[in-house]
Amino acid sequence: MDFSFRTDLFCGIGSKVHLGSGSMGSDASSIFWNPAALAFKNNRQVLLTFLPRLSLYVANWYDIPGEVQSTIDNAIADYRLDDTEVVYPTVTPVLYHRGSINTGIITTPIHKWGKNTVIGFGYSRALEMQFHLIGNGLSSLLETRKEVGTQTMVVKFRNQIDMNIEMRSTINRFSFAAAKKWLPQFAIGITIDRYFGEVYFNGKFMIDGIMETAGSEFAFNDPYDQHINFEEGEQNTLNQSIFTSFKGKGWGFKIGADYKLNKYISFGSMIEIVPSMSFKGQMDVNQNIIPALNGDALVGDSDEEIMDPAKLDLAKLTLTVPYDNPTDDMLKIRLPSSFNLGINYRWRFMTGSLNWTSYFSEFSYETLGTSRGAKLKWALKKGFDLKYIQVGLGIIALDEICKGTDNDGDAAINIIIPQLSLGTGFSINRFTRTETLAFLAPTPVFKQVLLFTF
């Protein structure tokens, strides 16, 4: 099980994740943090951010295999007998980055066309989430009894599942920024963002099964099963699949202001508006079920038995029917808009910042009448740049969103997520600087930054 999750909310852009509000210590990445700070740069800059290929075995820090065993034990607690034997699946969870150029920015003064004006162009990947699961040989056995006259018939259902699930969600952002210094100490800037997003999901479940009763076995997925009338539309397949592909785009913008009180302290503020993005595409679901199985008992809180023997057709034990799943051709993704206030300060070799962010929209998705995600409320970030060492600390407060789901009333509120980043950097020459940053919380991200000034 390989998975990756990264968003600018947690790991920032460029090298100044914790120095985003004012002009002190800012660089070309201000195009995303506060475009007004660009006006105080008299040189051209090019910034590139690389995410190197990385792989971490999650079980070294979190007991996912133990969680799998606990979940299985709870699921079968009501059906477990003294002679029940459980062989738990082995799970290998890996957090990874495929490796890519995550950000590219270029800024330049244009004093010939606009006095004290700087423009910039940028690309960044605002959201990236990938998941790949391969599971082979997952098997189970269900046993039920059906009274036929004065006799009791025992029916056993054995199955084996091979699965392959691939999911990816990406939102790329192309930006144009312009900043102008209206006074020697005061500047205003604006960034126009164009978002392009994709959501892709492809899941395939190959399921083989056998029904056994009175010493006779009946196999599913058998095209020669004489008990099934294929010409009349009957079937005996158990395979399942789901395919989803959505694409969407939208506009956003940022307006920022920056005031340098003196050579030691500057103040910054910015408002960012990100509209909801509507994704269009297709969703195909192919699910086949055994009439005797109660799906609600498998995945919900139903008091029904998993297998209802009254629904068994003893003459056609392997008969399956297609299940009519709801589908949708629309998906809505909401990225959080925000208002940011910050102060930057410089003393000798140290540059620091304190930033407050107030959010007023969700970080969520909505489809099929269901919405999941987080209602972000506020964030507080504190950072230090000690020339060769960078330290960033912060917290984000949020509420869970699970509208239209079975656990609406169980949504967690007042969740506090910590943020921690560490970095180091040095100048290769008077034109080039390199930095290495590791974001340890809430999700591990490792990246390399190159900044060219000329």
C-alpha distance (Angstrom), angle and dihedral (degrees) to the residues before:
residue distance angle dihedral
M1 . . .
D2 3.82 . .
F3 3.78 120.6 .
S4 3.78 139.7 167.2
F5 3.80 132.0 -172.7
R6 3.79 127.0 179.6
T7 3.78 133.8 157.8
D8 3.80 135.1 167.1
L9 3.79 88.3 -119.0
F10 3.79 90.1 73.0
C11 3.80 108.9 23.3
G12 3.78 104.7 27.8
I13 3.78 132.2 -147.1
G14 3.76 128.3 -74.3
S15 3.79 116.8 -18.2
K16 3.81 103.1 -48.9
V17 3.77 102.6 73.8
H18 3.80 90.5 144.7
L19 3.82 99.5 32.5
G20 3.76 99.9 59.5
S21 3.77 109.1 122.9
G22 3.80 109.0 57.9
S23 3.79 140.4 37.6
M24 3.81 96.5 -107.4
G25 3.78 108.1 105.0
S26 3.80 93.1 -6.3
D27 3.79 124.9 142.2
A28 3.82 138.5 176.1
S29 3.81 90.6 -52.5
S30 3.82 87.0 75.3
I31 3.81 85.1 87.8
F32 3.83 83.7 81.8
W33 3.82 101.6 28.2
N34 3.81 101.8 43.4
P35 3.81 118.5 -23.2
A36 3.81 91.9 -159.2
A37 3.82 89.8 72.9
L38 3.82 89.6 65.8
A39 3.81 90.1 72.3
F40 3.81 90.6 71.0
K41 3.83 92.3 58.9
N42 3.81 114.5 94.3
N43 3.81 96.1 -178.6
R44 3.76 135.5 67.2
Q45 3.79 115.0 -103.7
V46 3.78 135.0 -166.6
L47 3.80 118.9 -167.7
L48 3.80 126.6 -171.4
T49 3.80 126.7 -177.2
F50 3.79 120.9 -161.4
L51 3.79 127.3 -165.3
P52 3.81 104.9 -155.3
R53 3.77 120.0 -147.1
L54 3.79 106.9 -85.7
S55 3.80 136.6 175.2
L56 3.82 127.5 -173.5
Y57 3.81 126.8 -179.1
V58 3.81 102.0 -131.6
A59 3.81 95.9 -160.3
N60 3.80 88.0 73.0
W61 3.83 87.6 72.8
Y62 3.81 105.4 19.3
D63 3.80 127.5 40.4
I64 3.80 99.3 -130.1
P65 3.84 93.5 154.6
G66 3.80 87.9 55.2
E67 3.80 90.5 49.8
V68 3.81 90.0 51.7
Q69 3.80 91.5 52.6
S70 3.80 92.4 47.5
T71 3.82 92.0 49.3
I72 3.81 91.9 50.6
D73 3.81 92.3 47.3
N74 3.81 91.2 52.0
A75 3.80 92.6 46.8
I76 3.81 94.8 53.7
A77 3.80 98.2 35.0
D78 3.82 93.5 107.7
Y79 3.80 93.5 47.5
R80 3.78 102.2 39.5
L81 3.81 117.4 117.6
D82 3.80 129.7 -165.4
D83 3.79 91.2 -101.2
T84 3.83 94.5 46.0
E85 3.77 112.6 128.8
V86 3.80 119.1 -159.5
V87 3.79 122.5 -167.4
Y88 3.80 105.6 -171.5
P89 3.82 120.3 -141.4
T90 3.77 117.4 -109.5
V91 3.79 110.9 -120.6
T92 3.81 122.7 -161.0
P93 3.83 107.9 -170.2
V94 3.80 117.1 -169.5
L95 3.79 128.2 -176.5
Y96 3.78 108.9 -152.1
H97 3.80 147.6 167.4
R98 3.78 117.5 -147.9
G99 3.80 91.6 -148.2
S100 3.81 123.3 -112.2
I101 3.80 147.4 145.7
N102 3.77 100.5 -83.1
T103 3.82 101.2 180.0
G104 3.79 136.8 22.4
I105 3.82 123.2 179.3
I106 3.79 136.3 169.9
T107 3.82 125.2 -175.1
T108 3.79 130.5 -179.9
P109 3.82 138.2 174.4
I110 3.81 115.5 -117.5
H111 3.80 100.9 -164.9
K112 3.82 91.7 151.1
W113 3.82 91.0 63.3
G114 3.78 101.0 26.8
K115 3.78 125.1 17.0
N116 3.83 114.3 -123.7
T117 3.82 90.2 1.1
V118 3.82 129.1 137.3
I119 3.80 127.4 -174.4
G120 3.77 130.3 -167.1
F121 3.77 143.0 -173.1
G122 3.77 124.2 -154.6
Y123 3.78 146.4 175.9
S124 3.78 125.5 -161.6
R125 3.78 139.2 161.0
A126 3.80 102.4 -122.2
L127 3.80 95.5 -174.7
E128 3.78 133.7 16.1
M129 3.78 125.7 173.0
Q130 3.79 124.1 165.6
F131 3.77 132.4 173.1
H132 3.80 132.1 178.0
L133 3.78 124.0 179.0
I134 3.78 127.5 -179.0
G135 3.79 117.0 -177.6
N136 3.79 123.9 175.1
G137 3.77 132.8 -178.0
L138 3.82 99.7 12.2
S139 3.80 104.0 161.2
S140 3.80 139.0 175.8
L141 3.80 140.7 175.0
L142 3.82 125.6 -142.9
E143 3.78 122.5 -170.7
T144 3.80 126.9 -165.9
R145 3.81 136.7 167.6
K146 3.78 128.7 -135.9
E147 3.80 125.0 -167.1
V148 3.80 110.8 -132.1
G149 3.81 108.3 -177.8
T150 3.78 106.6 -56.1
Q151 3.79 93.3 -20.5
T152 3.77 132.0 86.1
M153 3.78 115.3 -137.3
V154 3.81 118.2 -156.9
V155 3.80 115.5 -149.0
K156 3.80 122.2 -169.6
F157 3.78 125.9 -166.5
R158 3.79 118.5 -162.1
N159 3.80 122.5 -177.8
Q160 3.77 141.7 172.9
I161 3.80 124.5 -157.2
D162 3.79 129.9 -157.4
M163 3.79 113.5 -174.7
N164 3.77 137.8 -174.7
I165 3.81 118.4 -175.1
E166 3.80 125.0 178.6
M167 3.80 122.9 -179.5
R168 3.79 133.3 169.4
S169 3.79 134.2 169.9
T170 3.79 122.3 -176.0
I171 3.79 135.2 171.8
N172 3.81 116.7 -168.7
R173 3.78 122.6 -166.2
F174 3.81 129.8 -155.2
S175 3.79 115.2 -167.0
F176 3.79 140.6 -168.5
A177 3.80 119.1 -167.2
A178 3.78 136.0 -175.2
A179 3.81 127.2 -174.9
K180 3.79 131.5 -178.1
K181 3.78 130.8 -167.7
W182 3.80 106.2 -137.0
L183 3.79 94.4 177.2
P184 3.82 129.0 17.1
Q185 3.82 88.3 -102.3
F186 3.84 101.9 30.7
A187 3.81 133.2 67.1
I188 3.79 139.0 168.3
G189 3.79 126.1 -156.3
I190 3.78 140.0 -179.6
T191 3.79 132.8 -160.7
I192 3.80 124.5 -162.4
D193 3.82 112.9 -155.4
R194 3.79 127.9 -161.6
Y195 3.81 114.3 -163.4
F196 3.82 127.1 -156.9
G197 3.80 118.7 -175.0
E198 3.79 139.9 -177.6
V199 3.80 132.0 -169.9
Y200 3.81 117.3 -169.5
F201 3.80 129.4 175.8
N202 3.79 127.4 171.6
G203 3.79 118.6 173.1
K204 3.79 125.9 173.1
F205 3.80 125.5 -176.4
M206 3.80 117.7 -171.0
I207 3.80 106.8 -163.7
D208 3.79 124.7 -174.3
G209 3.79 119.5 -174.0
I210 3.78 145.4 170.9
M211 3.79 130.0 -154.3
E212 3.80 113.5 -152.4
T213 3.81 128.4 -168.8
A214 3.80 133.9 153.7
G215 3.79 90.1 -1.5
S216 3.82 93.9 -56.1
E217 3.79 123.4 115.8
F218 3.81 127.6 -152.2
A219 3.81 119.2 -167.5
F220 3.78 126.6 -146.8
N221 3.82 121.0 -135.8
D222 3.81 89.1 33.5
P223 3.82 109.4 141.6
Y224 3.82 90.5 -165.6
D225 3.81 97.4 53.9
Q226 3.81 104.2 137.9
H227 3.80 91.6 -158.3
I228 3.81 92.8 64.6
N229 3.80 120.3 75.4
F230 3.80 99.7 -144.9
E231 3.81 92.7 173.2
E232 3.81 89.4 62.8
G233 3.79 92.4 51.2
E234 3.80 98.9 -96.3
Q235 3.80 118.0 142.4
N236 3.79 142.0 -172.7
T237 3.81 102.4 -161.9
L238 3.80 121.7 128.6
N239 3.81 99.1 -175.8
Q240 3.80 118.5 124.5
S241 3.79 133.4 -164.2
I242 3.78 141.4 172.7
F243 3.79 127.8 -168.1
T244 3.79 126.0 -177.1
S245 3.80 129.5 173.7
F246 3.80 122.2 172.8
K247 3.80 131.6 167.9
G248 3.78 129.5 -173.9
K249 3.78 145.1 159.4
G250 3.78 139.5 -162.0
W251 3.80 147.5 167.6
G252 3.78 130.6 -107.8
F253 3.78 137.7 167.2
K254 3.79 144.4 -162.4
I255 3.78 129.6 -150.3
G256 3.79 118.5 -166.9
A257 3.78 140.8 176.9
D258 3.80 129.0 -159.2
Y259 3.80 128.8 -167.8
K260 3.80 123.9 -173.5
L261 3.78 107.3 -153.3
N262 3.79 91.1 -173.8
K263 3.79 138.7 -37.1
Y264 3.80 90.4 -68.1
I265 3.83 105.5 43.8
S266 3.81 135.5 40.6
F267 3.79 133.1 173.4
G268 3.78 126.7 -147.2
S269 3.78 138.3 -175.9
M270 3.78 133.3 179.7
I271 3.77 139.5 177.1
E272 3.80 118.7 -154.5
I273 3.80 123.2 -165.5
V274 3.80 118.4 -165.3
P275 3.82 113.4 176.0
S276 3.80 123.0 -147.7
M277 3.79 111.7 -85.9
S278 3.81 118.5 -135.3
F279 3.79 113.6 -150.2
K280 3.81 121.8 -160.3
G281 3.77 127.0 -162.3
Q282 3.77 143.9 97.2
M283 3.78 137.6 -60.4
D284 3.81 121.2 -164.1
V285 3.79 120.8 -176.0
N286 3.80 123.4 -176.9
Q287 3.79 113.6 -175.6
N288 3.80 127.6 163.7
I289 3.78 122.8 -168.8
I290 3.78 139.4 -174.6
P291 3.83 108.4 -115.4
A292 3.80 90.5 -133.6
L293 3.82 93.3 58.1
N294 3.79 118.6 88.4
G295 3.79 108.2 -143.5
D296 3.81 92.7 -165.4
A297 3.79 90.3 59.5
L298 3.79 90.7 52.4
V299 3.80 98.2 52.2
G300 3.81 106.9 12.7
D301 3.78 143.4 48.6
S302 3.81 96.5 -89.0
D303 3.83 117.9 144.1
E304 3.81 90.5 -144.1
E305 3.78 122.4 111.9
I306 3.80 115.6 -100.4
M307 3.80 90.3 -120.3
D308 3.81 120.5 33.3
P309 3.83 107.5 -154.8
A310 3.81 90.6 -163.4
K311 3.82 87.8 69.4
L312 3.80 94.3 52.8
D313 3.80 117.2 112.0
L314 3.79 101.9 -152.7
A315 3.79 90.2 -161.9
K316 3.81 92.1 55.3
L317 3.78 107.5 28.8
T318 3.82 93.1 159.2
L319 3.79 96.4 50.2
T320 3.82 112.6 129.5
V321 3.79 131.7 -176.2
P322 3.82 131.2 -153.2
Y323 3.77 114.0 -105.6
D324 3.79 116.2 -135.7
N325 3.81 103.7 -130.0
P326 3.80 120.0 -173.5
T327 3.81 115.1 -111.5
D328 3.78 134.5 -171.0
D329 3.79 137.1 -159.2
M330 3.81 94.8 -156.3
L331 3.79 133.6 69.8
K332 3.79 126.6 179.0
I333 3.79 122.4 -155.5
R334 3.78 121.5 -170.0
L335 3.79 121.9 -159.5
P336 3.81 117.3 -167.4
S337 3.79 121.8 -98.8
S338 3.78 115.1 -151.6
F339 3.80 150.6 179.2
N340 3.79 118.0 -134.3
L341 3.80 133.0 -163.7
G342 3.77 123.6 -177.3
I343 3.76 147.5 163.1
N344 3.80 125.3 -147.5
Y345 3.78 123.9 -165.0
R346 3.78 136.2 -176.9
W347 3.77 128.1 -158.7
R348 3.80 119.8 171.3
F349 3.83 106.5 -52.9
M350 3.81 96.0 -13.3
T351 3.79 127.3 91.6
G352 3.77 119.3 -174.7
S353 3.78 140.8 173.0
L354 3.77 143.6 -166.3
N355 3.82 117.8 -157.8
W356 3.80 132.4 -173.9
T357 3.82 120.3 -165.9
S358 3.79 126.7 -170.8
Y359 3.83 115.6 -165.0
F360 3.78 124.5 -154.5
S361 3.80 105.1 -179.3
E362 3.79 140.8 45.9
F363 3.79 134.8 -90.5
S364 3.80 96.7 -144.6
Y365 3.79 150.0 108.2
E366 3.80 129.7 -126.1
T367 3.81 130.4 -160.8
L368 3.81 137.3 138.2
G369 3.80 89.2 19.0
T370 3.81 91.3 -60.7
S371 3.78 126.5 114.1
R372 3.80 124.0 -169.0
G373 3.78 131.1 175.2
A374 3.78 139.9 69.7
K375 3.78 136.7 -54.1
L376 3.80 101.5 -140.0
K377 3.79 114.0 -149.5
W378 3.80 111.4 173.7
A379 3.79 143.9 -26.3
L380 3.80 134.8 -154.6
K381 3.81 120.2 -161.8
K382 3.79 131.6 -176.7
G383 3.80 124.2 -172.7
F384 3.79 142.4 178.9
D385 3.79 129.6 -164.1
L386 3.80 107.4 -165.4
K387 3.82 95.4 -178.9
Y388 3.81 94.7 -102.1
I389 3.80 100.4 24.8
Q390 3.80 129.4 52.7
V391 3.79 124.2 -165.7
G392 3.80 125.3 -176.5
L393 3.80 126.9 -174.9
G394 3.78 129.8 177.8
I395 3.78 150.3 139.9
I396 3.81 132.6 -139.1
A397 3.82 122.2 -157.8
L398 3.81 119.5 -151.6
D399 3.79 146.5 153.1
E400 3.79 124.4 -130.9
I401 3.82 118.8 -111.2
C402 3.80 119.2 -150.5
K403 3.81 104.5 150.0
G404 3.79 118.2 169.8
T405 3.82 93.5 18.0
D406 3.80 133.3 113.1
N407 3.80 92.1 -104.8
D408 3.80 100.1 50.3
G409 3.78 90.6 131.5
D410 3.81 92.9 49.9
A411 3.81 96.4 61.6
A412 3.80 110.8 136.6
I413 3.80 117.3 -122.5
N414 3.79 134.5 -162.3
I415 3.79 94.3 23.9
I416 3.80 113.6 176.4
I417 3.81 115.3 -153.4
P418 3.82 116.7 -167.1
Q419 3.79 123.2 -141.4
L420 3.78 126.0 -154.9
S421 3.79 130.0 172.0
L422 3.78 133.4 173.4
G423 3.76 128.0 -170.0
T424 3.75 147.3 163.5
G425 3.79 133.7 -160.7
F426 3.77 145.4 169.7
S427 3.79 139.7 -176.1
I428 3.80 115.6 -101.0
N429 3.80 90.4 -165.1
R430 3.79 136.2 -26.8
F431 3.81 90.7 -73.9
T432 3.81 102.8 40.4
R433 3.78 134.2 56.1
T434 3.80 128.3 178.7
E435 3.79 128.4 -161.5
T436 3.77 134.5 -175.6
L437 3.79 119.5 -156.0
A438 3.78 133.3 -175.2
F439 3.79 120.3 -166.6
L440 3.78 106.9 -158.1
A441 3.80 100.1 179.3
P442 2.92 144.0 83.1
T443 3.82 88.7 -5.2
P444 3.81 125.5 2.8
V445 3.82 113.2 -109.2
F446 3.79 126.9 167.9
K447 3.80 122.2 -167.2
Q448 3.79 143.2 166.5
V449 3.82 123.3 -141.1
L450 3.80 130.2 -159.5
L451 3.82 119.4 -168.9
F452 3.82 121.1 -170.9
T453 3.81 119.3 -168.0
F454 3.81 120.3 -173.4
